[in-house]
């Protein structure tokens, strides 16, 4: 049975730490909650999360996408639209 300080425990702690660091950022919870009903377009996020700047919203979506928690899909245009799920 692995003990404290063993590599398995360290790796699990490291993963949990990364998840909480990402999910603990301001606005992230509201963004994820907005996705619970299905795919959302960028402009819909702006209405669903009042007070968030476009820059912060873009940054959080990029981080969540890079972490594999959010899927970014470019809808064929015109006009070009991006949805997140």
MMTF fields as JSON, N, C-alpha, C and O atoms, coordinates in Angstrom:
{
  "mmtfVersion": "1.0.0",
  "mmtfProducer": "UNKNOWN",
  "numBonds": 339,
  "numAtoms": 340,
  "numGroups": 85,
  "numChains": 1,
  "numModels": 1,
  "chainsPerModel": [1],
  "groupsPerChain": [85],
  "chainIdList": ["A"],
  "bondAtomList": [4, 2, 8, 6, 12, 10, 16, 14, 20, 18, 24, 22, 28, 26, 32, 30, 36, 34, 40, 38, 44, 42, 48, 46, 52, 50, 56, 54, 60, 58, 64, 62, 68, 66, 72, 70, 76, 74, 80, 78, 84, 82, 88, 86, 92, 90, 96, 94, 100, 98, 104, 102, 108, 106, 112, 110, 116, 114, 120, 118, 124, 122, 128, 126, 132, 130, 136, 134, 140, 138, 144, 142, 148, 146, 152, 150, 156, 154, 160, 158, 164, 162, 168, 166, 172, 170, 176, 174, 180, 178, 184, 182, 188, 186, 192, 190, 196, 194, 200, 198, 204, 202, 208, 206, 212, 210, 216, 214, 220, 218, 224, 222, 228, 226, 232, 230, 236, 234, 240, 238, 244, 242, 248, 246, 252, 250, 256, 254, 260, 258, 264, 262, 268, 266, 272, 270, 276, 274, 280, 278, 284, 282, 288, 286, 292, 290, 296, 294, 300, 298, 304, 302, 308, 306, 312, 310, 316, 314, 320, 318, 324, 322, 328, 326, 332, 330, 336, 334],
  "bondOrderList": [1, 1, 1, 1, 1, 1, 1, 1, 1, 1, 1, 1, 1, 1, 1, 1, 1, 1, 1, 1, 1, 1, 1, 1, 1, 1, 1, 1, 1, 1, 1, 1, 1, 1, 1, 1, 1, 1, 1, 1, 1, 1, 1, 1, 1, 1, 1, 1, 1, 1, 1, 1, 1, 1, 1, 1, 1, 1, 1, 1, 1, 1, 1, 1, 1, 1, 1, 1, 1, 1, 1, 1, 1, 1, 1, 1, 1, 1, 1, 1, 1, 1, 1, 1],
  "groupList": [{"groupName": "UNK", "atomNameList": ["N", "CA", "C", "O"], "elementList": ["N", "C", "C", "O"], "formalChargeList": [0, 0, 0, 0], "bondAtomList": [1, 0, 2, 1, 3, 2], "bondOrderList": [1, 1, 2], "singleLetterCode": "X", "chemCompType": "L-PEPTIDE LINKING"}],
  "groupTypeList": [0, 0, 0, 0, 0, 0, 0, 0, 0, 0, 0, 0, 0, 0, 0, 0, 0, 0, 0, 0, 0, 0, 0, 0, 0, 0, 0, 0, 0, 0, 0, 0, 0, 0, 0, 0, 0, 0, 0, 0, 0, 0, 0, 0, 0, 0, 0, 0, 0, 0, 0, 0, 0, 0, 0, 0, 0, 0, 0, 0, 0, 0, 0, 0, 0, 0, 0, 0, 0, 0, 0, 0, 0, 0, 0, 0, 0, 0, 0, 0, 0, 0, 0, 0, 0],
  "groupIdList": [1, 2, 3, 4, 5, 6, 7, 8, 9, 10, 11, 12, 13, 14, 15, 16, 17, 18, 19, 20, 21, 22, 23, 24, 25, 26, 27, 28, 29, 30, 31, 32, 33, 34, 35, 36, 37, 38, 39, 40, 41, 42, 43, 44, 45, 46, 47, 48, 49, 50, 51, 52, 53, 54, 55, 56, 57, 58, 59, 60, 61, 62, 63, 64, 65, 66, 67, 68, 69, 70, 71, 72, 73, 74, 75, 76, 77, 78, 79, 80, 81, 82, 83, 84, 85],
  "secStructList": [7, 7, 7, 6, 6, 1, 2, 2, 2, 2, 2, 2, 2, 2, 2, 2, 2, 2, 2, 2, 2, 2, 2, 6, 1, 6, 6, 2, 2, 2, 2, 2, 2, 2, 4, 4, 4, 1, 7, 3, 3, 2, 2, 2, 2, 2, 2, 2, 1, 6, 6, 7, 7, 2, 2, 2, 2, 2, 2, 2, 2, 2, 2, 2, 2, 2, 6, 6, 1, 1, 7, 3, 3, 3, 3, 7, 1, 1, 1, 7, 3, 3, 3, 3, 7],
  "xCoordList": [0.849, 0.0, 0.895, 1.795, 0.661, 1.517, 1.367, 0.29, 2.457, 2.446, 2.641, 2.821, 2.601, 2.807, 4.224, 5.183, 4.344, 5.655, 6.048, 7.026, 5.291, 5.568, 5.217, 4.376, 5.843, 5.596, 4.127, 3.678, 3.374, 1.971, 1.208, 0.413, 1.45, 0.765, 1.182, 0.358, 2.445, 2.937, 2.283, 1.87, 2.185, 1.577, 0.093, -0.409, -0.605, -2.031, -2.212, -3.095, -1.394, -1.477, -1.194, -1.819, -0.26, 0.101, -1.068, -1.344, -1.744, -2.89, -4.034, -4.658, -4.313, -5.381, -5.057, -5.936, -3.811, -3.392, -3.617, -4.098, -3.27, -3.479, -4.956, -5.323, -5.808, -7.248, -7.796, -8.532, -7.442, -7.962, -7.39, -8.06, -6.172, -5.586, -6.356, -6.613, -6.716, -7.471, -8.91, -9.407, -9.581, -10.987, -11.177, -12.274, -10.127, -10.226, -10.095, -10.274, -9.79, -9.659, -11.026, -12.044, -11.016, -12.255, -12.931, -12.266, -14.224, -15.105, -15.172, -16.131, -14.209, -14.178, -15.422, -15.98, -15.86, -17.053, -18.285, -19.091, -18.439, -19.596, -19.53, -20.554, -18.335, -18.174, -18.576, -19.314, -18.092, -18.427, -19.922, -20.542, -20.5, -21.939, -22.737, -23.774, -22.267, -22.943, -22.94, -23.82, -21.962, -21.843, -22.707, -22.836, -23.29, -24.042, -25.286, -25.76, -25.81, -26.997, -26.691, -27.611, -25.417, -25.035, -24.062, -23.642, -23.698, -22.721, -23.165, -24.352, -22.179, -22.428, -21.486, -20.307, -22.008, -21.173, -20.577, -21.092, -19.5, -18.776, -19.706, -19.671, -20.529, -21.426, -22.438, -22.848, -22.837, -23.774, -23.115, -23.772, -21.811, -21.077, -21.108, -21.288, -20.935, -20.912, -22.229, -22.236, -23.339, -24.636, -24.819, -25.414, -24.317, -24.496, -23.604, -23.935, -22.478, -21.524, -21.324, -20.307, -22.29, -22.18, -20.988, -20.697, -20.312, -19.177, -17.83, -16.803, -17.801, -16.53, -16.106, -16.931, -14.828, -14.324, -14.103, -13.943, -14.098, -13.851, -12.48, -12.319, -11.506, -10.134, -10.066, -9.472, -10.674, -10.651, -11.438, -11.004, -12.587, -13.378, -12.567, -12.533, -11.922, -11.09, -9.953, -9.678, -9.299, -8.202, -8.687, -8.052, -9.816, -10.333, -10.749, -10.479, -11.402, -11.802, -10.588, -10.598, -9.545, -8.307, -7.68, -7.233, -7.642, -7.074, -7.888, -7.323, -9.206, -10.065, -9.976, -10.035, -9.836, -9.679, -8.342, -8.277, -7.274, -5.941, -5.895, -5.173, -6.661, -6.703, -7.593, -7.618, -8.322, -9.183, -10.539, -11.27, -10.884, -12.166, -13.272, -14.454, -12.899, -13.859, -13.449, -12.265, -14.438, -14.197, -14.538, -15.634, -13.626, -13.828, -14.13, -13.38, -15.226, -15.611, -15.893, -16.675, -15.252, -15.477, -16.594, -16.479, -17.688, -18.836, -18.574, -18.148, -18.825, -18.566, -19.415, -20.571, -18.839, -19.529, -19.8, -19.755, -20.069, -20.089, -21.4, -22.4, -21.444, -20.287, -19.618, -20.261, -18.352, -17.587, -18.028, -18.04, -18.389, -18.802, -18.075, -17.81, -17.758, -17.072, -17.988, -18.529, -18.16, -18.954, -18.068, -17.07, -18.468, -17.717, -18.67, -19.826, -18.175, -19.015, -18.212, -18.752],
  "yCoordList": [-1.173, 0.0, 1.236, 1.338, 2.198, 3.379, 4.235, 4.329, 4.845, 5.724, 7.166, 7.484, 8.018, 9.443, 9.648, 9.11, 10.428, 10.706, 9.765, 10.017, 8.671, 7.775, 8.487, 9.386, 8.106, 8.782, 8.835, 9.841, 7.772, 7.756, 8.862, 9.58, 8.995, 10.031, 11.421, 12.334, 11.58, 12.881, 13.256, 14.401, 12.307, 12.583, 12.916, 13.839, 12.171, 12.443, 13.821, 14.572, 14.162, 15.469, 16.571, 17.63, 16.325, 17.298, 17.539, 18.682, 16.485, 16.613, 17.341, 18.22, 16.991, 17.639, 19.115, 19.969, 19.409, 20.798, 21.601, 22.732, 21.018, 21.704, 21.968, 23.048, 20.984, 21.136, 22.26, 23.119, 22.26, 23.304, 24.672, 25.69, 24.697, 25.976, 26.562, 27.765, 25.721, 26.172, 26.514, 27.579, 25.622, 25.838, 26.907, 27.447, 27.217, 28.226, 29.651, 30.595, 29.818, 31.165, 31.827, 31.171, 33.146, 33.908, 33.687, 33.651, 33.544, 33.379, 31.946, 31.609, 31.104, 29.769, 28.96, 28.282, 29.02, 28.278, 28.708, 27.871, 30.019, 30.525, 30.128, 29.843, 30.111, 29.696, 28.236, 27.889, 27.382, 25.956, 25.745, 24.915, 26.485, 26.374, 26.76, 26.158, 27.751, 28.178, 27.081, 27.043, 26.197, 25.121, 23.907, 23.002, 23.88, 22.701, 22.458, 21.326, 23.491, 23.334, 22.963, 22.739, 22.895, 22.575, 23.602, 24.502, 23.484, 24.395, 25.857, 26.173, 26.732, 28.157, 28.931, 28.594, 29.969, 30.852, 31.94, 32.228, 32.531, 33.534, 34.66, 35.033, 35.198, 36.302, 35.875, 36.687, 34.612, 34.111, 34.049, 34.263, 33.756, 33.785, 35.185, 35.351, 36.18, 37.569, 37.927, 38.667, 37.4, 37.655, 36.786, 37.23, 35.559, 34.609, 34.928, 34.583, 35.584, 35.901, 37.419, 37.916, 38.154, 39.61, 40.084, 39.551, 41.093, 41.668, 41.143, 41.739, 40.046, 39.492, 40.258, 40.547, 40.578, 41.255, 40.231, 39.038, 40.714, 39.808, 39.161, 37.984, 39.909, 39.4, 38.245, 37.203, 38.444, 37.402, 36.187, 35.055, 36.404, 35.29, 34.497, 33.267, 35.19, 34.528, 33.744, 32.608, 34.346, 33.665, 32.408, 31.358, 32.508, 31.345, 30.234, 29.06, 30.596, 29.575, 28.902, 27.693, 29.674, 29.108, 28.137, 27.057, 28.51, 27.634, 26.353, 25.264, 26.48, 25.302, 24.39, 23.167, 24.974, 24.189, 23.457, 22.275, 24.155, 23.546, 22.403, 21.425, 22.523, 21.478, 20.304, 19.278, 20.455, 19.379, 19.342, 18.36, 20.396, 20.437, 21.041, 20.823, 21.789, 22.443, 22.147, 22.155, 21.889, 21.635, 22.895, 23.434, 23.365, 24.549, 24.084, 23.295, 24.57, 24.179, 25.423, 26.284, 25.514, 26.633, 26.239, 25.27, 27.006, 26.746, 27.408, 28.562, 26.689, 27.284, 28.527, 28.592, 29.482, 30.754, 30.944, 29.968, 32.105, 33.317, 33.44, 32.875, 34.124, 34.627, 33.496, 32.513, 33.646, 32.671, 32.746, 33.827, 31.616, 31.57, 30.449, 29.401, 30.672, 29.668, 29.285, 30.147, 27.979, 27.51, 26.67, 26.088, 26.628, 25.891, 24.927, 25.259, 23.734, 22.73, 21.916, 21.019],
  "zCoordList": [0.0, 0.0, 0.0, 0.833, -0.937, -1.003, 0.245, 0.832, 0.629, 1.792, 1.381, 0.206, 2.365, 2.109, 1.594, 2.148, 0.534, -0.042, -1.163, -1.867, -1.343, -2.459, -3.762, -3.759, -4.876, -6.154, -6.559, -7.107, -6.301, -6.696, -5.959, -6.564, -4.67, -3.888, -4.345, -4.401, -4.666, -5.115, -6.443, -6.623, -7.371, -8.666, -8.506, -9.147, -7.656, -7.456, -6.836, -7.25, -5.854, -5.225, -6.214, -6.174, -7.095, -8.107, -9.064, -9.43, -9.463, -10.367, -9.675, -10.271, -8.439, -7.686, -7.5, -7.62, -7.21, -7.04, -8.32, -8.266, -9.473, -10.757, -11.015, -11.478, -10.716, -10.934, -10.06, -10.545, -8.773, -7.882, -8.219, -8.046, -8.692, -9.092, -10.279, -10.324, -11.223, -12.39, -12.021, -12.389, -11.299, -10.971, -9.902, -9.757, -9.157, -8.119, -8.62, -7.852, -9.883, -10.433, -10.534, -10.755, -10.366, -10.438, -11.789, -12.824, -11.773, -12.928, -13.458, -14.153, -13.164, -13.765, -13.412, -14.275, -12.175, -11.761, -12.524, -12.931, -12.723, -13.471, -14.943, -15.563, -15.489, -16.883, -17.044, -17.967, -16.149, -16.222, -15.987, -16.652, -15.053, -14.798, -16.046, -16.327, -16.79, -18.014, -19.074, -19.934, -19.015, -20.001, -19.676, -20.499, -18.501, -18.078, -18.942, -19.03, -19.569, -20.407, -21.847, -22.634, -22.206, -23.574, -24.121, -23.393, -25.388, -25.993, -25.898, -25.981, -25.722, -25.558, -26.474, -26.587, -27.127, -27.938, -27.051, -25.971, -27.514, -26.734, -26.263, -25.09, -27.152, -26.793, -25.729, -24.9, -25.751, -24.742, -23.364, -22.345, -23.339, -22.07, -21.481, -20.274, -22.316, -21.838, -21.145, -20.161, -21.662, -21.019, -19.779, -18.797, -19.81, -18.704, -17.507, -16.373, -17.761, -16.696, -16.675, -17.157, -16.118, -16.121, -15.294, -14.223, -15.819, -15.105, -15.559, -15.234, -16.299, -16.767, -18.027, -18.894, -18.114, -19.311, -20.423, -20.165, -21.651, -22.785, -22.67, -22.993, -22.22, -22.089, -21.075, -21.35, -19.915, -18.879, -19.342, -19.132, -19.966, -20.481, -21.495, -21.442, -22.409, -23.411, -22.757, -23.143, -21.774, -21.069, -20.362, -20.458, -19.647, -18.908, -19.873, -19.619, -20.974, -21.945, -22.565, -22.8, -22.829, -23.378, -22.384, -22.771, -21.111, -20.074, -19.924, -19.832, -19.898, -19.755, -20.971, -20.84, -22.137, -23.366, -23.357, -23.695, -22.972, -22.916, -21.905, -22.102, -20.828, -19.802, -20.21, -19.531, -21.318, -21.789, -21.097, -21.227, -20.364, -19.668, -20.523, -20.257, -21.533, -22.426, -23.862, -24.198, -24.696, -26.118, -26.895, -26.746, -27.713, -28.555, -29.967, -30.543, -30.523, -31.879, -32.704, -32.299, -33.863, -34.779, -35.719, -36.469, -35.674, -36.546, -37.889, -37.932, -39.003, -40.312, -40.538, -40.121, -41.187, -41.419, -42.883, -43.633, -43.319, -42.499, -41.744, -42.188, -40.67, -39.928, -39.151, -38.783, -38.915, -38.143, -36.687, -36.098, -36.108, -34.701, -34.005, -34.595, -32.761, -31.952, -30.809, -30.116, -30.613, -29.481, -28.571, -28.997, -27.313, -26.304, -25.623, -25.359, -25.344, -24.686, -23.715, -23.066]
}
